[in-house]
Amino acid sequence: MKHLFFGGVHPQYNKEMSTKDTTLHTISPKQVVIPMQQHIGTICTPLVKVGDHVLLGQKIGDGEGLCVPVHAPVSGTVSAIEPRPHPTMGNVMAVVIDNDFQDTAAPASIPSSGDEILHAIREAGIVGMGGAAFPGDAKALSAMGKIDTLIANACECEPYITADDVMLRTDLEHVLEGMLILKDILHPQDVVLAVEDNKAQAIEKIRLALKDQSAIRLEVLPTRYPQGSEKQLIQAVTGREVAPGQLPASAGCAVFNVSTFAAIFRAVRLGIPLTRRIVTVSGEAITEPQNFIVPIGTPFSDLIRAAGGMNDRTERVISGGPMMGKAQDDLSVPVVKATNSILCLLKDKNGAAENPVCLRCGKCVAVCPMRLQPLYLYRFVNSKQPEELERLNLMDCMECGSCAFTCPGKLPLVERFRVGKKLLREAKAK
């Protein structure tokens, strides 16, 4: 049964640009840059040194606590270990590998029992591949014994991005097998593959694959942004609301991206760590929008070049989607585990105005999926009143950009909310 979540918007989706051809194109970069932090948690420590020869899939970084390892996505020689630009984290320590183009693989390790599966997921370096990059084993462990519903998130609700759509069309069997692996670990009563109704070809393929089984059910949802966010998706599928400050398990649910499920299958059944991913390269300023499956660590510049390059009117290159992605000022940054798209865009029609003015129209309140009051939050950030920001639950803002998208005064709402969160953290630290 479908349920409506509060708020949300309907931007122009522009997904057809990169799905005219569902071929997954490949490139093999001369050099890959592997940041030691591609997940929420502790940064990895390099396990190799300059001059070492590494194998495809070899562990090259690991750490303690909330951490998952990183692996070599190609075979070759370590040429540098130094801070390098990261698409979302500034400069991060990275291992640089010169590709020998042999793809000589490290020995695979396949778990022999159910007790070893979570360990295998961790050792494969699997994180949430929809953008959050939370360690997959920790997320599964936190849901054990607490959930009755396991949801595969294939909404991919941001404009332009079609990486998950193409994953469903080209690698659906691995997605479904990955879902069954987690089903056997978490023992939910209901296993749901949730997809928005703007992915007609993928939906038809899923229906054919599921017609003779009952372990997994398909839920086709009306397209609406930001339905791909965990809390909104849980409400859309189950009707339950996750309370402020709580995790999905508090509502009896666990949500994983479909690409994460495919990675879990490869890790558990084939012994292959997470070393590559699908990336959409699209936007009005890109010559040939398409999807690539590439080694993690591939420079953005290599992908843009492989897509025919960008035109001279390009005003913005974004890692991620146009609503929540981050603009890049250095195209040497590498693809990381959470990079689902690279967008080359013309002038930002939805960006902030030079002299933004709040019209007090209330549209931002009507579209906020977290039921916040963006106009008041904006005012209290500017007047530096952390006690008011806390009272109005600023930390519940997921920075989806729905408020900024609908604002006729073109206020830089999300930008100011990020400043406000920093203000709140500083106030609490004092």
C-alpha positions in Angstrom: 0.0 0.0 0.0 1.3 3.4 -1.0 1.3 6.3 1.5 2.1 10.0 1.0 4.9 11.8 2.9 4.5 15.4 3.7 6.0 18.1 1.4 8.2 17.4 -1.5 8.6 18.9 -5.0 8.5 18.0 -8.7 11.6 19.3 -10.4 12.3 18.7 -14.1 13.9 15.3 -14.0 15.9 15.2 -17.3 16.7 11.5 -16.8 16.1 10.7 -20.5 19.4 12.4 -21.3 21.5 9.5 -20.0 19.1 6.6 -20.7 18.8 6.8 -24.5 21.5 4.1 -24.5 21.5 1.7 -21.5 25.0 0.4 -22.4 27.4 0.6 -19.5 30.5 2.2 -20.9 33.9 1.5 -19.4 37.2 3.4 -19.1 40.5 2.4 -17.6 42.3 5.4 -16.2 46.1 5.7 -16.2 46.1 6.6 -12.6 43.6 6.1 -9.7 43.4 8.1 -6.5 42.0 6.2 -3.6 41.0 8.4 -0.6 41.4 6.8 2.8 38.0 8.1 3.8 35.0 7.2 1.7 32.6 6.5 4.5 31.0 8.0 7.6 33.4 7.1 10.4 37.1 6.8 11.1 39.7 7.4 8.4 41.7 4.4 7.2 45.4 4.1 7.6 47.3 3.2 4.5 48.6 -0.5 4.5 51.0 0.0 1.6 54.0 2.2 0.8 55.3 4.1 -2.2 56.8 1.6 -4.7 54.6 -1.4 -3.7 53.0 -3.4 -6.4 49.3 -4.0 -5.6 46.7 -6.3 -7.0 43.1 -5.6 -8.0 41.0 -6.0 -4.9 43.9 -5.9 -2.5 43.2 -4.1 0.8 45.3 -0.9 0.9 43.7 0.9 3.8 41.9 0.0 7.0 41.1 1.3 10.5 39.5 0.7 13.9 36.0 1.6 15.1 33.3 2.7 12.7 35.4 2.1 9.6 35.5 -0.1 6.5 38.6 -0.8 4.4 39.5 0.5 0.9 40.9 -1.7 -1.9 42.9 -1.3 -5.0 40.5 -0.9 -8.0 43.3 -1.8 -10.5 46.6 -3.6 -10.3 49.7 -1.5 -10.5 52.3 0.5 -8.6 51.8 2.8 -5.7 53.3 6.1 -6.8 52.2 8.4 -4.0 50.6 8.5 -0.5 49.6 12.1 0.2 46.6 14.4 0.7 44.6 14.8 -2.4 41.3 16.6 -3.2 38.1 14.7 -2.3 34.7 15.5 -3.9 33.0 16.3 -0.6 35.7 16.3 2.2 38.4 18.8 1.1 41.9 17.3 1.1 42.1 13.7 2.4 45.0 11.3 2.6 45.0 9.1 -0.5 46.9 6.2 -2.1 47.8 6.9 -5.7 48.2 3.9 -8.0 49.7 3.9 -11.5 47.6 1.4 -13.5 49.5 -1.5 -15.2 46.4 -2.3 -17.2 46.7 -6.0 -16.3 43.9 -6.2 -13.7 45.8 -9.0 -11.9 43.4 -9.9 -9.1 44.1 -10.6 -5.5 42.8 -14.0 -4.2 39.1 -14.0 -3.5 37.8 -14.8 0.0 34.3 -16.3 0.2 32.5 -16.7 3.5 31.8 -20.4 4.4 29.0 -19.8 6.9 26.2 -17.3 7.8 28.1 -16.1 10.8 30.9 -14.8 8.5 28.6 -12.8 6.2 28.6 -9.5 8.1 32.4 -9.8 8.4 32.6 -10.4 4.7 30.5 -7.3 4.0 32.8 -5.2 6.2 36.0 -6.7 4.7 34.7 -5.9 1.2 34.5 -2.2 2.1 30.8 -1.9 1.4 29.0 1.3 2.3 25.7 2.9 1.4 26.1 3.7 -2.3 23.1 6.1 -2.6 25.1 9.0 -1.1 25.2 8.5 2.7 28.2 6.1 2.6 27.4 4.6 6.1 29.3 1.3 6.6 27.0 -1.5 5.4 27.9 -4.0 8.1 27.3 -1.6 10.9 23.9 -0.6 9.4 22.9 -4.3 9.1 24.1 -5.1 12.7 22.1 -2.2 14.1 18.9 -3.5 12.5 19.2 -7.1 13.7 16.3 -8.2 15.8 14.6 -4.8 15.4 13.0 -4.8 12.0 10.1 -6.4 10.2 10.6 -4.6 6.8 13.7 -4.6 4.6 13.5 -2.0 1.8 15.7 -1.8 -1.4 15.8 1.9 -2.4 15.6 2.3 -6.2 13.8 5.7 -6.1 16.8 7.7 -7.4 14.6 10.8 -7.0 17.2 13.5 -7.9 17.1 14.9 -11.5 19.5 13.6 -14.1 20.9 10.6 -12.1 20.2 7.2 -13.7 22.9 5.0 -12.2 20.5 2.9 -10.2 18.0 2.7 -13.1 20.7 1.3 -15.3 21.8 -1.0 -12.5 18.3 -2.5 -12.4 18.3 -3.0 -16.2 21.7 -4.5 -16.5 22.4 -6.3 -13.1 19.0 -7.0 -11.6 19.8 -10.6 -10.6 22.7 -9.5 -8.4 20.4 -6.9 -6.7 17.8 -9.5 -5.9 20.4 -12.0 -4.7 21.9 -9.3 -2.4 18.4 -8.6 -1.0 17.9 -12.3 -0.2 21.3 -12.4 1.6 20.3 -9.7 3.9 16.9 -11.2 4.3 18.5 -14.4 5.7 20.5 -12.3 8.2 17.8 -9.8 9.3 14.7 -12.1 9.1 12.2 -9.4 8.1 8.6 -10.3 7.4 8.4 -8.1 4.4 11.1 -7.5 1.7 10.3 -4.6 -0.7 12.0 -3.3 -3.8 10.7 0.3 -4.0 11.0 2.2 -7.3 9.5 5.3 -8.7 7.1 5.1 -11.7 9.4 7.0 -14.0 11.6 3.9 -14.6 9.2 2.0 -16.9 11.8 -0.4 -18.4 13.3 -1.3 -15.1 9.9 -1.9 -13.6 8.9 -4.3 -16.4 12.1 -6.2 -15.9 11.6 -6.5 -12.1 8.0 -7.7 -12.6 9.2 -10.5 -14.9 12.0 -11.5 -12.5 9.6 -11.6 -9.5 6.6 -13.2 -11.1 7.3 -16.7 -9.8 8.5 -16.0 -6.3 7.1 -14.4 -3.1 10.2 -13.6 -1.1 10.4 -10.0 -2.5 7.6 -7.7 -3.6 7.8 -4.7 -5.9 6.4 -1.4 -4.8 6.0 1.2 -7.5 5.7 4.7 -6.1 4.5 7.9 -7.7 7.6 10.0 -8.6 8.3 12.8 -6.1 11.4 14.4 -4.6 12.9 13.6 -2.0 11.3 10.2 -1.9 14.7 8.5 -2.0 15.5 9.8 1.5 15.2 7.0 4.1 12.5 8.6 6.3 10.3 9.6 3.4 10.7 6.2 1.7 9.8 4.4 4.9 6.6 6.5 5.2 5.8 6.0 1.5 6.1 2.2 1.7 4.8 1.5 5.2 2.9 4.5 6.4 5.2 4.8 9.5 7.0 7.9 10.5 10.5 7.9 11.9 10.6 10.1 14.9 13.0 13.1 15.0 16.5 12.0 16.0 15.6 8.3 15.6 17.0 5.8 13.1 14.9 3.7 10.6 15.1 0.7 12.9 12.9 2.5 15.4 10.1 2.2 12.9 10.9 -1.4 12.2 12.7 -0.8 8.9 16.1 -1.0 7.3 16.8 0.7 3.9 19.7 -0.1 1.6 20.4 1.3 -1.9 20.0 -1.2 -4.8 23.7 -0.7 -5.8 24.6 -1.6 -2.2 22.7 -4.9 -2.5 24.5 -5.8 -5.7 27.8 -5.1 -4.0 26.8 -7.3 -1.1 26.1 -10.2 -3.5 29.5 -9.8 -5.1 31.2 -9.7 -1.8 29.4 -12.6 -0.2 29.0 -15.0 -3.1 32.0 -14.1 -5.3 34.5 -12.7 -2.8 34.8 -9.4 -4.7 35.3 -6.2 -2.7 33.8 -2.9 -3.6 36.2 -1.5 -6.2 34.0 -0.1 -8.9 30.6 1.6 -9.3 28.2 3.0 -11.9 28.4 6.8 -12.4 26.0 8.9 -14.5 27.7 11.7 -16.5 25.0 14.1 -17.6 23.8 17.6 -17.9 23.0 20.2 -20.6 26.7 21.1 -20.8 28.0 17.5 -21.4 28.4 16.4 -25.0 27.3 12.7 -24.7 25.4 12.0 -21.5 25.8 8.3 -20.5 26.5 5.9 -17.7 29.8 4.4 -17.0 31.0 1.6 -14.7 34.4 2.6 -13.5 37.1 1.9 -11.0 36.8 3.8 -7.8 39.5 6.5 -7.9 38.9 7.5 -11.5 39.4 11.2 -11.9 36.3 13.3 -12.8 38.2 14.8 -15.7 38.7 11.3 -17.3 34.9 10.6 -17.1 34.0 14.0 -18.5 36.4 13.5 -21.4 35.0 10.0 -22.1 31.5 11.6 -22.3 32.7 13.9 -25.1 33.7 16.7 -22.9 31.8 19.8 -21.7 31.0 22.9 -23.7 32.5 26.3 -23.0 29.2 27.6 -21.4 29.5 25.2 -18.5 29.0 27.1 -15.3 29.0 24.3 -12.7 30.2 20.8 -12.3 28.5 18.9 -9.5 29.3 15.7 -7.7 25.9 14.1 -7.1 22.5 15.6 -8.0 21.5 19.3 -8.6 19.5 19.4 -5.4 22.0 17.9 -2.8 25.2 17.6 -4.7 28.4 19.6 -4.2 29.9 21.9 -6.8 33.5 21.1 -7.7 36.4 23.5 -8.4 39.0 20.8 -9.2 38.2 18.1 -11.7 41.1 16.0 -10.6 38.9 14.7 -7.7 38.3 11.0 -7.9 35.1 8.9 -8.0 34.5 7.6 -4.5 32.1 4.9 -3.3 29.2 7.3 -2.9 29.7 9.1 -6.3 26.6 8.3 -8.3 26.8 11.2 -10.8 28.9 13.9 -12.3 26.7 16.8 -13.7 27.9 19.5 -16.1 25.3 22.2 -16.0 24.7 25.6 -17.5 23.6 28.6 -15.5 21.9 27.5 -12.2 18.3 28.6 -12.7 17.4 27.6 -9.2 20.3 29.2 -7.5 20.2 32.1 -5.0 19.6 35.6 -6.3 22.1 38.4 -5.8 19.8 40.2 -3.5 17.5 37.5 -2.0 14.4 38.6 -0.2 12.0 36.6 1.9 8.5 37.2 0.7 6.9 35.4 3.7 4.8 33.3 1.2 5.2 30.1 3.2 6.0 27.9 0.2 9.1 26.6 1.9 7.0 25.4 4.9 4.6 23.6 2.6 7.3 21.6 0.8 9.6 20.8 3.7 9.4 17.0 4.1 10.7 17.2 7.7 7.8 19.6 8.6 10.3 22.4 9.6 9.9 26.1 9.2 12.6 27.2 6.8 11.7 30.9 6.8 12.2 31.2 10.6 15.3 29.0 10.6 16.8 31.3 7.9 16.1 34.3 10.1 17.6 32.8 13.3 20.7 31.6 11.4 21.3 35.2 10.2 20.7 36.6 13.7 22.9 33.9 15.2 20.4 32.5 17.7 21.4 28.9 18.3 18.8 28.4 21.1 16.0 29.2 18.6 17.6 26.9 16.0 17.6 24.1 18.4 14.0 24.8 19.4 13.0 24.6 15.8 14.9 21.4 15.2 17.4 22.6 12.6 19.4 19.4 13.0 16.5 17.4 11.5 17.0 19.3 8.2 18.4 16.8 5.7 19.4 19.6 3.3 17.3 18.2 0.4 16.9 21.6 -1.1 13.1 21.5 -1.6 12.7 24.8 0.2 15.3 26.5 -1.9 13.9 25.0 -5.1 10.4 26.5 -4.4 11.5 29.8 -2.9 10.4 32.7 -5.2 12.8 35.0 -3.4 15.7 32.8 -4.2 17.0 32.6 -0.7 20.2 30.6 -0.1 18.4 28.4 2.4 20.4 25.2 2.4 23.7 27.1 2.5 22.5 29.1 5.5 21.2 25.9 7.3 24.6 24.4 7.0 26.1 27.5 8.6 23.3 27.2 11.3 24.2 23.6 12.0 27.9 24.6 12.6 26.7 27.4 14.9 24.6 24.9 16.9 27.5 22.4 17.2 29.8 25.2 18.4 27.2 26.4 20.9 26.8 22.9 22.3 30.6 22.4 22.5 30.8 25.5 24.7 
